[in-house]
């Protein structure tokens, strides 16, 4: 069952001309449930123009701060982001799901780790939480941040990043890259590409001595950096990434078409959620288990419906499904029959999935 809580907005302010930061007044009775790990996110819910709108936003505060803060960047035709930017006020109430997400690694106070992070625009939000937490909790670890933006004025949390740099001047380095302004150092101009990453992995990043890499931003950037880090010798399992949105490439559309060809009509689906079972038969109007279940009256957790956030993760207990897209689950989770219900197309006559995982 999708469990949302009515939480008041403690404060809201403009961080840049197109980004607001929202902090929540989590009541004492919910603070245990709302404990979070660095890199996790909140699912926010609001009915706008008669439509149930849900969006995931990464927590930019550290668990050490005792605060729950997210940054919302306005996007063209973004229903929730424009509402947050133009209409949301301090004291208003939003429906909020407890923090969740797997874009994180354990803190080890005795660690001597070297971390790197790549961010573009609002991709800095989970990374700020991760960086702050590891720097404070692991006194012998280091962090390098490579942060891409359009202009200096568009850099989200620049002041806070600079404060961290001053506080941890011997363990934290920041490299700003701009696409719409020219810097004195040509290398810092423009987007990340293969040539730029080759220089970074040769002169700025000691790949064999780097323990973990975190990447957050648009799909093309993430996959480029991931592939180049692997090519430079970094193990795949040490590269962690989170997408804020995905494109619709020709290869992706081909994969979706191949999955849909395997679809079985009229599948009997059993949903296990909250210890209870919900049964329905897949309607021809829907190709994935989540949409089919919601149309049949189930109340399930979801947010992006794009295979990115893992809010709708469940485990296949019986039968088979194929996912159209998967940008959230790791290989080991897929091997354990975890799927994203928003992408899960039934390929057997009966399917049982468990959300109590």
C-alpha atoms as a printed R data frame, in Angstrom:
    type eleno elety resid chain resno      x       y       z
1   ATOM     1    CA   UNK     A     1  0.000   0.000   0.000
2   ATOM     2    CA   UNK     A     2  1.264   3.463  -0.885
3   ATOM     3    CA   UNK     A     3  1.572   5.158   2.516
4   ATOM     4    CA   UNK     A     4  1.666   8.940   2.336
5   ATOM     5    CA   UNK     A     5  1.770  11.325   5.289
6   ATOM     6    CA   UNK     A     6  0.542  14.911   5.431
7   ATOM     7    CA   UNK     A     7  3.659  16.986   6.111
8   ATOM     8    CA   UNK     A     8  3.827  20.766   6.474
9   ATOM     9    CA   UNK     A     9  6.277  22.857   4.503
10  ATOM    10    CA   UNK     A    10  8.643  24.356   7.087
11  ATOM    11    CA   UNK     A    11 10.271  26.700   4.593
12  ATOM    12    CA   UNK     A    12 10.636  27.304   0.871
13  ATOM    13    CA   UNK     A    13 13.100  29.628  -0.838
14  ATOM    14    CA   UNK     A    14 14.620  30.262  -4.245
15  ATOM    15    CA   UNK     A    15 18.110  28.827  -4.584
16  ATOM    16    CA   UNK     A    16 18.520  29.990  -8.207
17  ATOM    17    CA   UNK     A    17 16.174  31.717 -10.636
18  ATOM    18    CA   UNK     A    18 14.627  28.370 -11.607
19  ATOM    19    CA   UNK     A    19 15.089  26.232  -8.482
20  ATOM    20    CA   UNK     A    20 13.383  26.252  -5.083
21  ATOM    21    CA   UNK     A    21 14.432  24.419  -1.936
22  ATOM    22    CA   UNK     A    22 11.651  22.960   0.213
23  ATOM    23    CA   UNK     A    23 12.153  21.861   3.809
24  ATOM    24    CA   UNK     A    24  9.584  19.778   5.663
25  ATOM    25    CA   UNK     A    25  8.423  19.951   9.255
26  ATOM    26    CA   UNK     A    26  8.401  16.221  10.017
27  ATOM    27    CA   UNK     A    27  6.519  15.708  13.311
28  ATOM    28    CA   UNK     A    28  8.200  13.858  16.161
29  ATOM    29    CA   UNK     A    29  5.827  10.908  15.746
30  ATOM    30    CA   UNK     A    30  7.143  10.314  12.210
31  ATOM    31    CA   UNK     A    31 10.849  11.066  12.647
32  ATOM    32    CA   UNK     A    32 11.757   7.406  13.175
33  ATOM    33    CA   UNK     A    33  9.868   6.386  10.038
34  ATOM    34    CA   UNK     A    34 11.423   9.268   8.083
35  ATOM    35    CA   UNK     A    35 15.030   8.408   8.955
36  ATOM    36    CA   UNK     A    36 17.035   8.283   5.748
37  ATOM    37    CA   UNK     A    37 20.381   7.407   4.241
38  ATOM    38    CA   UNK     A    38 22.403   9.834   2.170
39  ATOM    39    CA   UNK     A    39 21.323   9.679  -1.480
40  ATOM    40    CA   UNK     A    40 17.720   8.658  -0.816
41  ATOM    41    CA   UNK     A    41 14.652  10.571  -2.006
42  ATOM    42    CA   UNK     A    42 11.106  11.539  -1.093
43  ATOM    43    CA   UNK     A    43  7.988  10.900  -3.147
44  ATOM    44    CA   UNK     A    44  5.722  13.965  -3.052
45  ATOM    45    CA   UNK     A    45  2.050  13.799  -3.965
46  ATOM    46    CA   UNK     A    46 -0.444  16.514  -4.798
47  ATOM    47    CA   UNK     A    47 -3.769  16.606  -6.615
48  ATOM    48    CA   UNK     A    48 -3.506  19.269  -9.290
49  ATOM    49    CA   UNK     A    49 -6.318  20.028 -11.708
50  ATOM    50    CA   UNK     A    50 -8.026  16.810 -10.650
51  ATOM    51    CA   UNK     A    51 -4.970  14.657 -11.393
52  ATOM    52    CA   UNK     A    52 -2.945  12.620  -8.889
53  ATOM    53    CA   UNK     A    53  0.580  13.958  -9.405
54  ATOM    54    CA   UNK     A    54  3.545  12.160  -7.835
55  ATOM    55    CA   UNK     A    55  7.180  13.122  -8.173
56  ATOM    56    CA   UNK     A    56 10.455  11.927  -6.625
57  ATOM    57    CA   UNK     A    57 12.947  14.473  -5.321
58  ATOM    58    CA   UNK     A    58 16.295  13.590  -3.777
59  ATOM    59    CA   UNK     A    59 17.055  14.773  -0.277
60  ATOM    60    CA   UNK     A    60 19.827  17.354  -0.468
61  ATOM    61    CA   UNK     A    61 20.221  17.439   3.316
62  ATOM    62    CA   UNK     A    62 22.427  14.971   5.128
63  ATOM    63    CA   UNK     A    63 21.003  12.543   7.693
64  ATOM    64    CA   UNK     A    64 23.351  14.330  10.100
65  ATOM    65    CA   UNK     A    65 21.497  17.640   9.613
66  ATOM    66    CA   UNK     A    66 18.238  16.581  11.221
67  ATOM    67    CA   UNK     A    67 16.420  18.168   8.267
68  ATOM    68    CA   UNK     A    68 14.394  16.963   5.321
69  ATOM    69    CA   UNK     A    69 15.115  19.220   2.334
70  ATOM    70    CA   UNK     A    70 14.624  18.765  -1.406
71  ATOM    71    CA   UNK     A    71 15.387  21.012  -4.369
72  ATOM    72    CA   UNK     A    72 12.837  21.359  -7.165
73  ATOM    73    CA   UNK     A    73 13.963  22.748 -10.501
74  ATOM    74    CA   UNK     A    74 11.275  24.062 -12.818
75  ATOM    75    CA   UNK     A    75 11.002  22.403 -16.207
76  ATOM    76    CA   UNK     A    76  8.907  23.362 -19.208
77  ATOM    77    CA   UNK     A    77  5.374  22.017 -18.775
78  ATOM    78    CA   UNK     A    78  6.390  20.440 -15.464
79  ATOM    79    CA   UNK     A    79  3.096  20.211 -13.596
80  ATOM    80    CA   UNK     A    80  4.488  19.690 -10.108
81  ATOM    81    CA   UNK     A    81  7.684  21.717 -10.490
82  ATOM    82    CA   UNK     A    82  5.777  24.773 -11.685
83  ATOM    83    CA   UNK     A    83  3.281  24.388  -8.837
84  ATOM    84    CA   UNK     A    84  6.145  24.184  -6.332
85  ATOM    85    CA   UNK     A    85  7.915  27.182  -7.846
86  ATOM    86    CA   UNK     A    86  4.897  29.468  -8.253
87  ATOM    87    CA   UNK     A    87  2.242  28.424  -5.732
88  ATOM    88    CA   UNK     A    88  3.648  26.395  -2.838
89  ATOM    89    CA   UNK     A    89  4.055  28.404   0.364
90  ATOM    90    CA   UNK     A    90  5.487  27.948   3.839
91  ATOM    91    CA   UNK     A    91  2.835  26.313   6.042
92  ATOM    92    CA   UNK     A    92  1.179  24.455   3.150
93  ATOM    93    CA   UNK     A    93  0.774  20.695   3.403
94  ATOM    94    CA   UNK     A    94  1.990  18.043   0.957
95  ATOM    95    CA   UNK     A    95  1.542  14.301   0.980
96  ATOM    96    CA   UNK     A    96  4.962  12.730   1.454
97  ATOM    97    CA   UNK     A    97  6.138   9.122   1.401
98  ATOM    98    CA   UNK     A    98  8.885   8.010   3.791
99  ATOM    99    CA   UNK     A    99 12.412   8.245   2.318
100 ATOM   100    CA   UNK     A   100 13.541   5.427   0.043
101 ATOM   101    CA   UNK     A   101 16.063   4.661  -2.687
102 ATOM   102    CA   UNK     A   102 19.287   2.722  -3.234
103 ATOM   103    CA   UNK     A   103 21.640   5.446  -4.532
104 ATOM   104    CA   UNK     A   104 23.913   5.095  -1.524
105 ATOM   105    CA   UNK     A   105 26.772   3.140   0.036
106 ATOM   106    CA   UNK     A   106 27.375   2.404   3.684
107 ATOM   107    CA   UNK     A   107 29.338   4.838   5.816
108 ATOM   108    CA   UNK     A   108 32.388   3.404   7.538
109 ATOM   109    CA   UNK     A   109 33.949   5.720  10.121
110 ATOM   110    CA   UNK     A   110 37.246   3.830   9.851
111 ATOM   111    CA   UNK     A   111 37.343   3.967   6.045
112 ATOM   112    CA   UNK     A   112 40.124   5.533   4.058
113 ATOM   113    CA   UNK     A   113 38.136   5.851   0.832
114 ATOM   114    CA   UNK     A   114 38.517   8.053  -2.201
115 ATOM   115    CA   UNK     A   115 35.202   9.014  -3.796
116 ATOM   116    CA   UNK     A   116 34.382  10.856  -7.019
117 ATOM   117    CA   UNK     A   117 31.095  12.353  -8.160
118 ATOM   118    CA   UNK     A   118 29.763  13.731 -11.440
119 ATOM   119    CA   UNK     A   119 26.665  15.948 -11.478
120 ATOM   120    CA   UNK     A   120 24.780  18.020 -14.013
121 ATOM   121    CA   UNK     A   121 22.392  20.754 -12.859
122 ATOM   122    CA   UNK     A   122 19.888  19.477 -10.304
123 ATOM   123    CA   UNK     A   123 21.744  16.169 -10.251
124 ATOM   124    CA   UNK     A   124 23.736  17.723  -7.431
125 ATOM   125    CA   UNK     A   125 20.896  17.167  -4.922
126 ATOM   126    CA   UNK     A   126 21.548  13.553  -3.848
127 ATOM   127    CA   UNK     A   127 25.287  14.037  -4.299
128 ATOM   128    CA   UNK     A   128 25.359  16.940  -1.848
129 ATOM   129    CA   UNK     A   129 23.802  14.682   0.783
130 ATOM   130    CA   UNK     A   130 26.287  11.906  -0.027
131 ATOM   131    CA   UNK     A   131 29.321  14.200  -0.018
132 ATOM   132    CA   UNK     A   132 28.425  15.926   3.251
133 ATOM   133    CA   UNK     A   133 27.743  12.647   5.027
134 ATOM   134    CA   UNK     A   134 30.921  10.842   3.988
135 ATOM   135    CA   UNK     A   135 33.159  13.837   4.628
136 ATOM   136    CA   UNK     A   136 31.776  14.311   8.126
137 ATOM   137    CA   UNK     A   137 31.547  10.644   9.070
138 ATOM   138    CA   UNK     A   138 34.743   9.349   7.445
139 ATOM   139    CA   UNK     A   139 37.581  11.673   8.564
140 ATOM   140    CA   UNK     A   140 40.168   9.856   6.425
141 ATOM   141    CA   UNK     A   141 38.174   9.776   3.165
142 ATOM   142    CA   UNK     A   142 38.334  12.205   0.229
143 ATOM   143    CA   UNK     A   143 35.850  13.427  -2.400
144 ATOM   144    CA   UNK     A   144 36.246  14.994  -5.835
145 ATOM   145    CA   UNK     A   145 33.207  16.610  -7.458
146 ATOM   146    CA   UNK     A   146 32.938  17.354 -11.190
147 ATOM   147    CA   UNK     A   147 29.878  19.594 -11.591
148 ATOM   148    CA   UNK     A   148 28.389  20.685 -14.936
149 ATOM   149    CA   UNK     A   149 26.092  23.729 -15.287
150 ATOM   150    CA   UNK     A   150 25.114  26.334 -17.863
151 ATOM   151    CA   UNK     A   151 26.387  29.438 -16.039
152 ATOM   152    CA   UNK     A   152 27.851  30.357 -12.663
153 ATOM   153    CA   UNK     A   153 24.505  31.802 -11.547
154 ATOM   154    CA   UNK     A   154 22.732  28.531 -12.362
155 ATOM   155    CA   UNK     A   155 24.938  26.468 -10.023
156 ATOM   156    CA   UNK     A   156 22.621  25.001  -7.397
157 ATOM   157    CA   UNK     A   157 24.027  25.030  -3.840
158 ATOM   158    CA   UNK     A   158 27.207  26.812  -4.911
159 ATOM   159    CA   UNK     A   159 27.532  28.625  -1.578
160 ATOM   160    CA   UNK     A   160 27.074  25.420   0.409
161 ATOM   161    CA   UNK     A   161 29.565  23.576  -1.791
162 ATOM   162    CA   UNK     A   162 32.115  26.339  -1.284
163 ATOM   163    CA   UNK     A   163 31.585  26.173   2.484
164 ATOM   164    CA   UNK     A   164 32.254  22.435   2.380
165 ATOM   165    CA   UNK     A   165 35.376  23.065   0.320
166 ATOM   166    CA   UNK     A   166 36.631  25.515   2.947
167 ATOM   167    CA   UNK     A   167 35.757  23.179   5.809
168 ATOM   168    CA   UNK     A   168 37.378  20.141   4.195
169 ATOM   169    CA   UNK     A   169 39.972  21.930   2.074
170 ATOM   170    CA   UNK     A   170 42.426  19.028   2.278
171 ATOM   171    CA   UNK     A   171 39.859  16.317   1.467
172 ATOM   172    CA   UNK     A   172 37.314  17.876  -0.908
173 ATOM   173    CA   UNK     A   173 37.956  19.243  -4.399
174 ATOM   174    CA   UNK     A   174 35.421  20.799  -6.780
175 ATOM   175    CA   UNK     A   175 35.743  21.325 -10.521
176 ATOM   176    CA   UNK     A   176 33.011  23.430 -12.166
177 ATOM   177    CA   UNK     A   177 32.292  22.964 -15.877
178 ATOM   178    CA   UNK     A   178 30.124  25.496 -17.745
179 ATOM   179    CA   UNK     A   179 28.344  25.243 -21.096
180 ATOM   180    CA   UNK     A   180 27.049  28.806 -21.616
181 ATOM   181    CA   UNK     A   181 29.935  30.840 -20.208
182 ATOM   182    CA   UNK     A   182 33.572  30.822 -21.146
183 ATOM   183    CA   UNK     A   183 36.162  30.148 -18.454
184 ATOM   184    CA   UNK     A   184 39.820  31.150 -18.539
185 ATOM   185    CA   UNK     A   185 40.721  27.459 -18.585
186 ATOM   186    CA   UNK     A   186 39.356  25.986 -21.863
187 ATOM   187    CA   UNK     A   187 39.182  22.492 -20.376
188 ATOM   188    CA   UNK     A   188 36.430  23.674 -17.995
189 ATOM   189    CA   UNK     A   189 34.218  24.830 -20.878
190 ATOM   190    CA   UNK     A   190 31.578  22.557 -22.391
191 ATOM   191    CA   UNK     A   191 29.975  19.220 -21.621
192 ATOM   192    CA   UNK     A   192 31.656  15.990 -20.655
193 ATOM   193    CA   UNK     A   193 32.795  14.004 -23.681
194 ATOM   194    CA   UNK     A   194 35.164  11.109 -24.332
195 ATOM   195    CA   UNK     A   195 38.162  13.394 -24.784
196 ATOM   196    CA   UNK     A   196 37.476  15.315 -21.573
197 ATOM   197    CA   UNK     A   197 36.911  12.137 -19.610
198 ATOM   198    CA   UNK     A   198 40.147  10.686 -20.962
199 ATOM   199    CA   UNK     A   199 41.993  13.672 -19.493
200 ATOM   200    CA   UNK     A   200 40.117  13.377 -16.196
201 ATOM   201    CA   UNK     A   201 40.856   9.676 -15.773
202 ATOM   202    CA   UNK     A   202 44.495  10.251 -16.645
203 ATOM   203    CA   UNK     A   203 45.329  13.455 -14.772
204 ATOM   204    CA   UNK     A   204 42.606  14.161 -12.199
205 ATOM   205    CA   UNK     A   205 41.315  10.760 -11.075
206 ATOM   206    CA   UNK     A   206 43.481   7.943  -9.797
207 ATOM   207    CA   UNK     A   207 41.114   5.202 -10.977
208 ATOM   208    CA   UNK     A   208 42.849   2.257  -9.218
209 ATOM   209    CA   UNK     A   209 42.764   4.217  -5.957
210 ATOM   210    CA   UNK     A   210 39.112   5.313  -6.296
211 ATOM   211    CA   UNK     A   211 36.664   3.287  -4.220
212 ATOM   212    CA   UNK     A   212 33.298   4.551  -5.461
213 ATOM   213    CA   UNK     A   213 31.929   6.826  -8.169
214 ATOM   214    CA   UNK     A   214 28.521   8.528  -8.049
215 ATOM   215    CA   UNK     A   215 26.875   9.996 -11.152
216 ATOM   216    CA   UNK     A   216 23.591  11.901 -11.366
217 ATOM   217    CA   UNK     A   217 22.141  13.740 -14.337
218 ATOM   218    CA   UNK     A   218 20.738  13.052 -17.822
219 ATOM   219    CA   UNK     A   219 20.909   9.588 -19.314
220 ATOM   220    CA   UNK     A   220 23.464  10.214 -22.063
221 ATOM   221    CA   UNK     A   221 25.917  11.834 -19.660
222 ATOM   222    CA   UNK     A   222 25.575   9.089 -17.077
223 ATOM   223    CA   UNK     A   223 26.128   6.238 -19.497
224 ATOM   224    CA   UNK     A   224 29.072   7.986 -21.154
225 ATOM   225    CA   UNK     A   225 30.824   8.540 -17.817
226 ATOM   226    CA   UNK     A   226 29.964   5.038 -16.615
227 ATOM   227    CA   UNK     A   227 31.420   3.437 -19.735
228 ATOM   228    CA   UNK     A   228 34.574   5.573 -19.683
229 ATOM   229    CA   UNK     A   229 35.227   4.842 -16.012
230 ATOM   230    CA   UNK     A   230 34.837   1.133 -16.680
231 ATOM   231    CA   UNK     A   231 37.137   1.377 -19.680
232 ATOM   232    CA   UNK     A   232 39.692   3.076 -17.421
233 ATOM   233    CA   UNK     A   233 39.581   0.088 -15.084
234 ATOM   234    CA   UNK     A   234 36.953   0.915 -12.482
235 ATOM   235    CA   UNK     A   235 34.782  -2.083 -11.485
236 ATOM   236    CA   UNK     A   236 31.160  -1.844 -12.596
237 ATOM   237    CA   UNK     A   237 29.862  -2.550  -9.089
238 ATOM   238    CA   UNK     A   238 31.675   0.527  -7.752
239 ATOM   239    CA   UNK     A   239 29.932   2.910 -10.168
240 ATOM   240    CA   UNK     A   240 26.592   4.134  -8.846
241 ATOM   241    CA   UNK     A   241 24.208   6.320 -10.798
242 ATOM   242    CA   UNK     A   242 20.743   7.806 -10.659
243 ATOM   243    CA   UNK     A   243 18.840   9.218 -13.606
244 ATOM   244    CA   UNK     A   244 16.458  12.137 -13.319
245 ATOM   245    CA   UNK     A   245 14.884  11.377 -16.677
246 ATOM   246    CA   UNK     A   246 15.414   9.151 -19.716
247 ATOM   247    CA   UNK     A   247 15.277   9.649 -23.435
248 ATOM   248    CA   UNK     A   248 13.521   7.590 -26.091
249 ATOM   249    CA   UNK     A   249 16.330   6.278 -28.219
250 ATOM   250    CA   UNK     A   250 15.822   4.056 -31.219
251 ATOM   251    CA   UNK     A   251 17.513   1.200 -29.380
252 ATOM   252    CA   UNK     A   252 15.201   1.650 -26.397
253 ATOM   253    CA   UNK     A   253 12.090   1.683 -28.578
254 ATOM   254    CA   UNK     A   254 13.261  -1.511 -30.286
255 ATOM   255    CA   UNK     A   255 13.743  -3.193 -26.907
256 ATOM   256    CA   UNK     A   256 10.260  -2.161 -25.768
257 ATOM   257    CA   UNK     A   257  8.716  -3.526 -28.968
258 ATOM   258    CA   UNK     A   258 10.508  -6.862 -28.457
259 ATOM   259    CA   UNK     A   259  9.221  -7.120 -24.891
260 ATOM   260    CA   UNK     A   260  5.652  -6.296 -25.894
261 ATOM   261    CA   UNK     A   261  5.730  -9.077 -28.488
262 ATOM   262    CA   UNK     A   262  6.114 -11.541 -25.597
263 ATOM   263    CA   UNK     A   263  3.076 -10.231 -23.742
264 ATOM   264    CA   UNK     A   264  0.380 -12.744 -22.750
265 ATOM   265    CA   UNK     A   265 -3.209 -11.459 -22.944
266 ATOM   266    CA   UNK     A   266 -5.573 -11.865 -19.992
267 ATOM   267    CA   UNK     A   267 -2.939 -12.737 -17.384
268 ATOM   268    CA   UNK     A   268 -4.290 -13.489 -13.918
269 ATOM   269    CA   UNK     A   269 -2.309 -11.261 -11.560
270 ATOM   270    CA   UNK     A   270 -2.060 -11.544  -7.778
271 ATOM   271    CA   UNK     A   271 -0.639  -8.583  -5.871
272 ATOM   272    CA   UNK     A   272  0.694  -9.127  -2.339
273 ATOM   273    CA   UNK     A   273  0.812  -5.811  -0.508
274 ATOM   274    CA   UNK     A   274  0.550  -5.077   3.194
275 ATOM   275    CA   UNK     A   275  0.087  -8.773   3.900
276 ATOM   276    CA   UNK     A   276 -3.077  -8.874   1.790
277 ATOM   277    CA   UNK     A   277 -3.769 -10.246  -1.675
278 ATOM   278    CA   UNK     A   278 -5.366  -8.342  -4.537
279 ATOM   279    CA   UNK     A   279 -6.465 -10.243  -7.662
280 ATOM   280    CA   UNK     A   280 -7.259  -8.957 -11.133
281 ATOM   281    CA   UNK     A   281 -7.016  -9.901 -14.799
282 ATOM   282    CA   UNK     A   282 -4.834  -7.775 -17.061
283 ATOM   283    CA   UNK     A   283 -6.904  -5.549 -19.333
284 ATOM   284    CA   UNK     A   284 -5.898  -5.103 -22.973
285 ATOM   285    CA   UNK     A   285 -5.692  -1.339 -22.343
286 ATOM   286    CA   UNK     A   286 -2.579  -1.753 -20.169
287 ATOM   287    CA   UNK     A   287  0.716  -3.468 -20.874
288 ATOM   288    CA   UNK     A   288  2.342  -3.312 -17.410
289 ATOM   289    CA   UNK     A   289  1.346  -4.681 -14.026
290 ATOM   290    CA   UNK     A   290  1.316  -1.332 -12.211
291 ATOM   291    CA   UNK     A   291 -1.113   0.387 -14.585
292 ATOM   292    CA   UNK     A   292 -3.270  -2.713 -14.744
293 ATOM   293    CA   UNK     A   293 -3.421  -2.951 -10.955
294 ATOM   294    CA   UNK     A   294 -4.160   0.765 -10.472
295 ATOM   295    CA   UNK     A   295 -6.984   0.586 -13.027
296 ATOM   296    CA   UNK     A   296 -8.414  -2.388 -11.145
297 ATOM   297    CA   UNK     A   297 -8.449  -0.393  -7.900
298 ATOM   298    CA   UNK     A   298 -5.197  -1.327  -6.174
299 ATOM   299    CA   UNK     A   299 -3.340   1.289  -4.107
300 ATOM   300    CA   UNK     A   300  0.337   0.739  -4.878
301 ATOM   301    CA   UNK     A   301  3.481   2.845  -4.484
302 ATOM   302    CA   UNK     A   302  4.760   4.559  -7.623
303 ATOM   303    CA   UNK     A   303  6.239   7.843  -8.781
304 ATOM   304    CA   UNK     A   304  8.054   8.280 -12.092
305 ATOM   305    CA   UNK     A   305  6.535   5.415 -14.128
306 ATOM   306    CA   UNK     A   306  9.656   5.613 -16.270
307 ATOM   307    CA   UNK     A   307 11.788   2.799 -14.902
308 ATOM   308    CA   UNK     A   308 14.046   5.243 -13.071
309 ATOM   309    CA   UNK     A   309 13.099   5.623  -9.413
310 ATOM   310    CA   UNK     A   310 12.358   2.055  -8.140
311 ATOM   311    CA   UNK     A   311  9.425   3.286  -6.006
312 ATOM   312    CA   UNK     A   312  7.240   0.574  -7.582
313 ATOM   313    CA   UNK     A   313  9.742  -2.268  -7.029
314 ATOM   314    CA   UNK     A   314  8.290  -5.691  -6.276
315 ATOM   315    CA   UNK     A   315  9.372  -9.330  -6.468
316 ATOM   316    CA   UNK     A   316  7.966 -11.937  -8.838
317 ATOM   317    CA   UNK     A   317  6.935 -14.975  -6.774
318 ATOM   318    CA   UNK     A   318  5.241 -16.947  -9.525
319 ATOM   319    CA   UNK     A   319  5.058 -16.713 -13.300
320 ATOM   320    CA   UNK     A   320  7.215 -14.525 -15.526
321 ATOM   321    CA   UNK     A   321  7.455 -10.926 -16.687
322 ATOM   322    CA   UNK     A   322  9.770  -8.892 -18.906
323 ATOM   323    CA   UNK     A   323 10.719  -5.299 -18.186
324 ATOM   324    CA   UNK     A   324 10.488  -2.731 -20.981
325 ATOM   325    CA   UNK     A   325 13.112  -0.526 -19.308
326 ATOM   326    CA   UNK     A   326 15.201  -0.753 -16.173
327 ATOM   327    CA   UNK     A   327 17.367   2.120 -14.984
328 ATOM   328    CA   UNK     A   328 16.903   1.505 -11.268
329 ATOM   329    CA   UNK     A   329 17.528  -2.130 -10.343
330 ATOM   330    CA   UNK     A   330 20.995  -3.631 -10.111
331 ATOM   331    CA   UNK     A   331 21.877  -6.952 -11.736
332 ATOM   332    CA   UNK     A   332 21.820  -8.772  -8.394
333 ATOM   333    CA   UNK     A   333 18.268  -7.542  -7.746
334 ATOM   334    CA   UNK     A   334 17.079  -8.670 -11.165
335 ATOM   335    CA   UNK     A   335 18.677 -12.072 -10.504
336 ATOM   336    CA   UNK     A   336 16.523 -12.291  -7.368
337 ATOM   337    CA   UNK     A   337 13.356 -11.697  -9.466
338 ATOM   338    CA   UNK     A   338 12.867  -8.084  -8.455
339 ATOM   339    CA   UNK     A   339 11.138  -6.004 -11.113
340 ATOM   340    CA   UNK     A   340  9.793  -2.509 -11.635
341 ATOM   341    CA   UNK     A   341  6.043  -3.000 -11.792
342 ATOM   342    CA   UNK     A   342  5.650   0.070 -14.036
343 ATOM   343    CA   UNK     A   343  7.765  -1.716 -16.648
344 ATOM   344    CA   UNK     A   344  6.747  -5.338 -15.949
345 ATOM   345    CA   UNK     A   345  4.928  -6.919 -18.897
346 ATOM   346    CA   UNK     A   346  3.323 -10.314 -18.036
347 ATOM   347    CA   UNK     A   347  4.661 -13.188 -20.160
348 ATOM   348    CA   UNK     A   348  2.791 -16.038 -18.470
349 ATOM   349    CA   UNK     A   349 -0.877 -16.840 -17.832
350 ATOM   350    CA   UNK     A   350 -0.489 -16.307 -14.080
351 ATOM   351    CA   UNK     A   351  1.766 -13.888 -12.221
352 ATOM   352    CA   UNK     A   352  2.178 -13.313  -8.484
353 ATOM   353    CA   UNK     A   353  4.165 -10.266  -7.330
354 ATOM   354    CA   UNK     A   354  5.017  -9.225  -3.788
355 ATOM   355    CA   UNK     A   355  5.360  -5.542  -2.811
356 ATOM   356    CA   UNK     A   356  6.194  -6.449   0.805
357 ATOM   357    CA   UNK     A   357  9.925  -6.564   0.090
